[in-house]
Amino acid sequence: MKEISAILVGLILCFGALQGQGELAADYSKDLKKYRKDYKKALLSDERAPLADKKDIKKISFYEPNEAFIVKCLFIGASEARPFEMATFSGVTKPYIKYGELLFEVPGKGTHRISVYQSLKALKIPQYKDHLFVPFKDLTTGDTTYGGGRYIDIRLSDIEKGIVYLDFNKAYNPWCAYSDGFSCPIPPEENTLNIAIEAGELSFDDEEI
């Protein structure tokens, strides 16, 4: 990851992290539990999904909710959105643009940046035109979390006045974590974080790391 300038660090610190700001709903844990339940239901209901058995779905596990990993980010749009081909685990590539970067601080873990991408294929589908993609790896990758990295989804409408919240508690595994035969994007090298993101989905029980 590129070093973050002192000026940008100052900007992020001014915005601050979510923790301790009184902005977190009192029933967040309850809401997250429902979110994860719906996530599992979606895997069961999607005919394309690799997990069709309830016994397999029960093997999906997560870190406990952690408010420190709901981070308030400064969004910086890409100066030039050039199309590029993102590699996948199947060997094919998928067309994306780099939409911008998010600068954020994790309490006690310093300041970091992560890139946000937009699928050129998704842009052609009305219901996904607002979709932004944040694939990443961190120090838990290949240990407690899937060796191929994890994903977070956000929407363009989530960005307000240059600010967006990134909830790592909602980080999820690509389908490649459960089975072969899928073209899951590989997180670009620039999205390798040098901290342990101990939030979100854990390694699948049947995965061999």
Secondary structure, 3 states (H helix, E strand, C coil): CCCCCHHHHHHHHHHCCCCCCCCCCCCHHHHHHHHHHHHHHHHHHCCCCCCCCHHHHCCCCECCCCHHHEEEEEEEECCCCCEEEEEECCCCEEEEEEEEEEEEEECCCEEEEEEEEEECCHHHCHHHCCEEEEEEECCCECCCECCCCEEEEEEHHHCECCEEEEEHHHCECCHHHCCCCCCCECCCHHHECCCCCCCCECCCCCCCC
